[in-house]
C-alpha cells in the first residue's frame, strides 16, 4: 500500500462489529498498541475509536443488528455518499443502510457489491477517517475475497474510479498511481458458508512475532505467515470472537 492519508474513493476507516466489545478492545489494544476512546453519549451506541498514539486508527462497536456477523468492515471515503450510492445501485449492488448523517462527523451508507461483499461509504465532514496508514499498528491494505472476480472488476471501477492491475492469481486496486488493496478469487479452499467479504490488513513491524502474540492472546491462525513475491510477509488471523483480519509488513514500497 502506498496510501499514507485519506484519499477520496480510497479506504479511509475500518470498524469491527463484535459480540464482545470489551474483549475485542483489550485484544487489539495489546496486539497493536491501540488506546480505546468510547463515545459515552447514549445515541452513539457504544461506539469506540481506537487510537494509535494520538491518531484514530479503527473502531470497535457492538453488533447493532441481531443477524450482524462479528466482522471487520472497510469504509471508503467519497465526495458525495448519495451520488455514490446511486452508482452502486446502477452497478447491481445494494444498500443495506441508505445514506445517513452521523452527528456533524460525516454521512455514511452501508452497501454490498453484486456478490454480497459488504462495505461502507464515508462522506467526511468533521471526521475525515483514519489519521495514520501504513505504520505499525495501522491499516496497511484491504483485500476483496470474492467468487465473482470478473463482476468485481466491472463494479468497483465504475463506482469508485479505481485502476485495475490483474495478474494470474491476484488483482490490485489503485488510485492515482497509489495501490491500496487487491482482490483474491475464492476457490474450493473456502467453505461455501464463507461469504464474499472485504478483509483489512494491519501493518506491523514483524508479522511472525505479531501472529505468535495474537495466538497467545486467544486468536487463531487462518493463514500462517509467509513471504509474498518481493519478500513482504503476511498472515491472516481470527480473533476470539470470530473476526478475521490480516497482518502485513509495514511500509509503502511495492
N, C-alpha and C positions, 0 to 999 in steps of 0.2 A: 504494500500500500504506500503510495506517495502522498496521499492526502494528509495534511497537517492541521487543517482547520475546517470549519463547516463550509461546505460548498453547495450552492443551490443545485438540487436534483441528486446530490450525493448523500451517503449515510451521515446522520447527524447525532444519533442518540440510540441507545438500546435500553430496554426495560425488561425486567424479569417479573412476570406474574407467577406467584408461587403459593403453595398450600401452607407454607410456614415461613412468613417473612422474617421472623426473629432469627430462626436458624440460618436462613439464607444470608441475612446481613452479617451474622457472625462468621459464616464460612468465607464469604468473599472479602470481608474486611481482613481476615487472617491471610487469605491467599494472595490478594492483590494490594494490600495496604490501604484499603479504602476506609473512609470515615462516613458514618451514616448521619444524615440530617433529615429527620422526619418532619413533614408538614403537619402540625398538630391541629389545624383547622378541621372541624368535622366534615365539611364539604370536600376536603382533599382526599378522604377515603384511605388514610394511612399511607399516602404516597411518600416514599423516602428517596431522596437523592443521595447517591454515593459519590463522595469526593475523593480525588487523588490529590493530596495537598490541598490547595485552595480551589482546584478546578473540578467542576462537575464532570463525572465520568460515565455514570449509568444511573439507573433507578431500580428499586425493588418495591413491589406492590403486592397487596393481597390479590387473589383471583376475584375479579369483580362479577363474574357470571358463573352459575352452577356448573356449566359444561366446559368452562375455560380450562385448557390444559396448563400444567406447570411448564413454562417455556419462556425463552428469551424472544423478544420481538424487536426487529430492526426498524428504525424510523428514517425516512428520507426527507431532507429539507426541500421545501418547494416555495415558489414565489406566491402561488395562489392555490390554496387547498381545494377550492370549489372547482376551478378550471382543471386541475389535475384529476380530481375525482371524476369529472365528466369524461376525460380521456381514458381513464381506467374502465369506465362502463363501455365506452365506444370500442375499446380493445377486447372486450369479452370478459373483463374482470368484474368483481362485485364489491360493494361497500357493505361492511358489517356494521360500521358506525358512520353516519353521514358527517360531513364537516361541522365541527362544533368548537366554539370558543372555550378556552381554558383560562379563566380569570383574565388577567392582562398579559399572560405569558405567550400566547400564540393560539393558533387554530389547528385542530388536528382532525384526522379521519382514520378509520381502520378499514383496510382493504384486503382483498385476496386476488391473486392473479387467476387466470383461467383454469389452472390446475389445482388451485386451492391454497397455495402458499400465502400466508398472512404477513402483512407488513403495515406500517402506519405512515401517514403523511404528517409533516410538521411545517406549518407556516409560521415562522418565528416572529415574535413581537418583542416583549421584554426578555424572553429567554431564547437564545439562539440555538442551544443544544450543548453538546459536549465541549468542554473547554480545553481538552487535550486529546491528541491522537498519536498513535504510533510510538508512545513512550511506555516503558514497562508499567503495567497496570491499567492501560487504557485500550480503547478499541483499535484494533490493527487491521482488520479485514472482515468482509461479510461475504457469505457464500450461499448461493441458492442451490438446494438439492431438489431435483425435480425429475419426474418420469416423462416430461414433455419438453426437452431442451429446445426443439425447433419452435414450439409455441412460445417459450420464454424469450427466444431471440426475436420473435416478431413483436411480442408485447412490450417488453421493458424499454427498448429504444424508442418506440412510438410514444410511450408515456413520459419518459424522463430524458430522452435525447442522448442516451448512453452510446458510447462506441463499443464495438464487439470485436474481440480478438480470439477467434476459435483456434484450437489445436486438436490433436487426435483424441485426447482424453479429457480436455478441460477447456473452458471458455473464460476469458477475463472480461470484466466490465470496466469502462473508463469514462472519464470526463475531462475534456481539455488537456489531454495528454497525461492525466493522472489516473493510474489504475487504483481501484479501491475495493474490488471484490471479484468474485468469479462464480462459476456455475459448474456443478458436477451432476451428471446423469445418474439417477438412482437405478442400480442394477439389481440382480437377484439376491445380492448380499443384504439388501434392505428388506426387512419383513413387510408384508403387504399392509400391516396396520400402521406403519410409519408413514405419515402424510408428507407431501412436499412441504418444505419449510426453508426459512432463512436461518443460517447459523452464524452467530458472531464469533470472531476470533479475537482474543485479547493479547496484545503484545506483552511479552515477558522477556526478562534478561536471559533466562535459562529454562528451556522447555522441559528438559528431563527432570530437573530439580522441582519445577512447579508441578509437574504431573505426580511426582512422588509425594510432595506435600499435600496435594489435593486428595490423594488416596488416604493419607494419614488422617485427613480431616473428614473422611467419610464418603468421598466421591468414588465413582467407578471409572475405569478406563474403557472408552468405546473404541478408540483407535490409538495404539501405542505410539510413542514418539518415533518419528522417522524423518529422514532428510529428503527434501524435495530436490529436483534438479537445481543446481546452483548452491546447494548446501544449507538453505534455510530449513529449520526444523519446525514441525508442527505436531500436535496431538489433539485428540478430541476426548473430552471428559463428560461426565454426567454427575451433577450434584446429588446430594442425598434425597432431595425432593423429586428428582427426575428430570431436571432441565439440562439439556445438552449444551455445551459450549466448547470452543476450541482455544488453544493457546498457540502462539506464533512468535517466532524470533523477532524481537523489536528492530525497527529501522525502516527507512523509507526507500532503500535501494531495491531495485528489481520490481 
